[in-house]
Amino acid sequence: MPLLHHTAVSQDMAQNQRTKPNILITGTPGTGKTTMSSALAEAAGLRHIEVGELVKQKTLHHGWDEELECHVIDEDLVCDEMEDMMESGGNIVDYHGCDFFPERWFDRVVVLQTDNTILYDRLSKRGYTGSKLSNNIECEIFQILLEEAKESYPHDMVVAMRSDTIDDITRNVEVLKDWVNGWSSGPPTDDNMISS
């Protein structure tokens, strides 16, 4: 039991040392993570960390998976690379997974969700076909990333947001910007956010 208490105290101390919060934006590919993360970073004055790009730039992977058509990331190398940035706060982390990041890094975890028909069209336009397309659609249908987030982070930290249209993204950015602006006086309340 003391170890659990120590972990909670360490997390609180790390979060209290930040002057700006860290936000994880996750969701199935094609839900608008990068678009929303970029817009929120600009609106709220935060740094946007696109993990997929970081993995490519810093070679934080074990090579290419031919079947899934993506890099096989080295989660330990990714976490090592990001540790100092995350401790200082003020980051938006944009990635389609969330279960390997340390819980202490984040103050809010946002799971973007998109209607399956819209998602299918977006992924098809990106050139997704076959199992890569069907796996991602199934991931959204079964809300795999929302469940992963709920299993990896405290429930009050996780929020699901619709991301079907530009209006949805604009509204999400405004809600999250207001949440970030409330951070200066400590962790803001969830009065204007709907958590799942």
N, C-alpha and C positions, 0 to 999 in steps of 0.2 A: 504494500500500500504506500509506503513512503516514496518509492520510485515513481509511482503514478502522480503523487502530489508534486514531487520535484519537477516532473515533466510539465505539468500544468503551470507551475510557477515559472519555469524557464520560458514557456511559450508566452505567458503574460508579460514577462520582463522584456522579451524580444519585441513584442508588439508595442509595448509602451515606450521603447526607445525610438521607434519610428516617428517621424513627423508627418509622413504620408502613408496611407495604406497600400498593401499589395493585393491585387485582384487577379484571380485566375479566370480566364474566359475559355471555356471548353465546350465541346459539342461535336457531333458527327461532322466530317468534312462536308463543306458546302452550306453550313448553317449561318455563315457570315461572321465567323470569329475574327478574321483579320480585318475585315471592313469595319466592324464595330470597335475592335481594339484600337485601330489607328485613329478613328474618330474620337473615341473616349480619351486617348492619350493626348490628342491635341486640345480637346475641350477642357480637360482637367489638369493639364500640365504634368502628366505622368510619362514614364518611359515605357515604350511598347517593346516587349521581348517576344519575337516570333520564334518559338523553339525549333520548328522545322528548319528555318533559315540558319539559326545558330548551330544546329547539328551539322548542316552542310558546310558552313564557313569554317568551323573549328574541327571538322572531322571527328565528331563525337558519336561515331557509329561503328558497327562491325561489318559494313558492306551493304550491298543492295539485295533485297529480296525480290527475285524475278517474278514469283507468283503474285505477290501483293503489290509489286511495283512501287516500293518505297525503301528508304534506308532502315536498317535494323539498328535502332539507337542504343547507345550504351547509357543506360539510365544513371549509373554512378558518375560517369564523366559529365553528363549534363548537369547533374546536381552540384558537382564540384565546381563546374564552370560558373554556375549561377549563384552560388552561396553568398559571396560578398555583395553582389547587387541586391539580392533579396533582403539581406540584413539591413541595408540602408533604407529600404522602403521606397514607395513611389513608383511601383512597377505594375504593368499589366502583362501577364503571361498568357500567351495565346498558343494553345495546343489542344489536339483532339483527345488526349488522355489526361488523367489527373491522379491516378492512384500511386504513382511513385514519387511525387513531390512531397517533401516534409510538410506536415500539417502546419507547423509553426510559421511557415513562410506567408500564409495567406490570411487575410481578414475578411474576404468575401470570395466565394466560388460561384461563378455564373455559368449555368448550363444553357446554351442556346438550343432552341428546338424549332424545327421547321416542318411544315406540312409535307408529307411523303411525296405528293405529286410535284410540288415545287422543288423539293430536294432532288428528286429523280431528274428533273429538267436541268437543274444546276450542274449536277454531277455528269450528266450526259454531255453537256456543253464543254466540260473540262476534259472530255475524252475518256471518262470512266466507262468500262464495259465489263461484261462477264461477271466473274465472282467478285471483282473489286467493287463494281456497282451494286450488285445484290447484297454483299456483306454490309456495305455502308447503309443501304436502305433498311435492311433488317435491324441493324444497330439502332437506327432511329425509331423504327416501329416498336421495338421492345424496350426503348428508353434505357439502353445499356449504360450510356454515359451518365445519365441522371442517377441511376442506381449506384454506379461506381463512385460518383461524387458523394452520395449520401453515406456510403460505406466507409469512405476515406476521410471525411471531414464532419465536424459537428453539424447537425441538421439546421441549426439556426444560422450557420454560415453559408449554406447552399441555397441559391435561388434559381428557378427556371424562368427563362424569358423567351417569349415568342420572337421569331426572327424570319417571318415570311416576306416582309416588304421593307422598303426603304423607310416608310413611316414607323414600322416597328423598331428598326435600328435607331432612328432618330429619337424616338421616345425612350428606348433603353439607355441611350447615351445620356439623355437629360436626367433620368432617374438616378443613374449611377454617378453622374457628375455632382448632383445634389448630395448624394450619399458621401462622396469623397470630400466635398466642401464642408460637411458636418464633422469630418474627422478631426479637425484641429482641436476640438474640445473633448477629445477622447472618442472611442468607438461610437459611431452614430447608431440611433435606433432604426428599426425596420418599419417605421410608420408608413412610409410610402413605397415599400417593396413587398411583393408577394412571394413568400417562400413556398417551396414545394413540400 
